Structures are given as C-alpha cells and as structure tokens.
C-alpha cells in the first residue's frame, strides 16, 4: 500500500489508497496554507507497524529546492510509522536523469530539507539516514539493506537513476 499525501487549502474530498482496489473518502475543512496527510489505514494498524519496515514511495519531485510542499505533506504519514515503532524507507525521484547517475539530481538536498522540517516541528531527534544508493531491477543490494537504520527515516537515492524507473518496468516495481 502506497502512502498518498495531499495538500489542502479548502474543503475537498480525498481518495486514499487504503488497500488494493479499495478506497476511503474523507471530507476535510482546514485553513488555507496548511498541509494534511490522509492515511486512515494507519490509524487501525499501529500495532502491526511495530518492528516492521515500511517502504514509502513518495513524490518529492519538487520543481525547485525552494518548494517544499510535497516533502512537508509526507511528514505526518512517515511520522505515524515511526511513532508506531516501525522503520521507514523512502523511495522518491527528482528530475529526469535519464536512467543513469547524475549527482545534480541527487535527493540528498531533499533529505536535508526533511531534517530541517522535522527540527522545525520539534522532531529533530528522529534520525534521517540518507543512503547514497537506490533500488535497481534486482532490488536492494545486501550492503544497502545492512545500512538501513531501524526506527529511522531511511531515504534511498533517486529512483530515476535506475533505467527501470524511467521505463515503468514491472521488474523494477517488483524489486521496489
């Protein structure tokens, strides 16, 4: 199940990925400029997350490093997993590097932004572990798996560094 994060500025109806082929609709009214995450399936599964690792495929493909809306919107869902005793592995993309490593498209600056946002929310004690590798068509390499820090937010390098992500390859999706 993919965590789906949304930003709201007025009353809207959200569709939330609760399970394959199942939808939950929520109506919310909140002040403009605030961000909310709709992940109701987590509320009833807190105990199921303890000592588990959740891979969260998020869209942090921000138009510029000054635009942090998407990163900020993903924080509540990520924190829910951490508060429940789980570990988060974030997989995201940034830019269009063409399926090869191009460090100008590294997500390391996005990990740094997440650290800053957590600190602003008084959650600076939560560890953010940037991993300089990502998933390929064969999955996580054993060395990378060993570097996942339990109870932390682990951020994989740009998934678009893999040709499989650029091509929407089913083998890549399965590996992820």
JOTAKA-V152744 format. One record per pair of residues at least 4 apart in sequence whose ideal C-beta (glycine too) atoms are under 6 Angstrom apart, sorted by the first residue. I is the first residue (numbers start at 1). J is the second residue. D is the distance in whole Angstrom. If there is no record, write none. Layout:
BEGIN
<<I:J:D> <I:J:D>>
END
This chain:
BEGIN
<<1:17:6> <2:17:5> <2:57:5> <3:39:6> <3:56:5> <3:77:4> <4:16:6> <4:17:5> <5:37:5> <5:73:4> <5:74:5> <5:77:6> <6:14:6> <6:38:6> <7:35:5> <7:69:6> <7:73:5> <8:12:6> <8:28:6> <8:30:6> <8:36:5> <9:32:4> <11:29:4> <13:25:6> <13:27:6> <14:26:5> <14:38:5> <15:23:5> <16:24:5> <16:38:5> <18:22:5> <18:24:5> <18:41:4> <24:40:6> <26:38:5> <30:34:5> <35:72:5> <35:73:5> <37:76:4> <37:77:5> <39:77:4> <42:80:5> <46:84:4> <49:81:6> <49:84:4> <49:86:4> <50:85:4> <52:86:5> <53:87:4> <54:81:5> <54:86:6> <54:88:5> <55:89:5> <56:88:6> <56:90:5> <57:91:5> <58:74:5> <58:90:6> <58:92:5> <59:70:6> <60:70:5> <60:71:5> <60:92:4> <60:110:5> <61:93:6> <61:94:6> <62:67:5> <62:70:6> <63:67:5> <65:109:6> <68:72:5> <68:113:6> <71:113:6> <71:114:6> <72:117:6> <74:78:6> <75:79:6> <78:88:5> <78:153:6> <79:83:6> <81:86:4> <81:88:5> <82:126:6> <87:150:5> <87:151:6> <88:153:5> <89:154:5> <90:155:5> <91:156:5> <91:159:5> <92:107:6> <93:158:6> <93:159:5> <93:160:4> <94:105:5> <94:107:5> <94:158:5> <95:105:4> <97:102:4> <97:105:4> <97:160:5> <97:161:6> <99:163:3> <99:166:4> <101:161:5> <105:158:5> <107:158:5> <108:130:5> <111:128:6> <111:130:4> <111:155:5> <114:128:6> <115:128:5> <118:123:4> <118:124:6> <118:126:6> <119:124:4> <127:152:4> <128:153:5> <129:149:5> <129:152:5> <129:154:5> <130:155:5> <131:147:6> <131:154:6> <131:156:5> <132:157:6> <133:144:5> <133:157:6> <134:156:4> <134:157:4> <134:159:5> <134:161:6> <135:140:6> <135:175:5> <135:176:5> <136:162:5> <137:164:5> <137:171:5> <137:172:5> <137:175:6> <139:175:4> <140:144:5> <140:145:5> <148:154:5> <159:165:4> <160:165:5> <160:166:6> <164:169:4> <164:172:3> <165:172:6>>
END
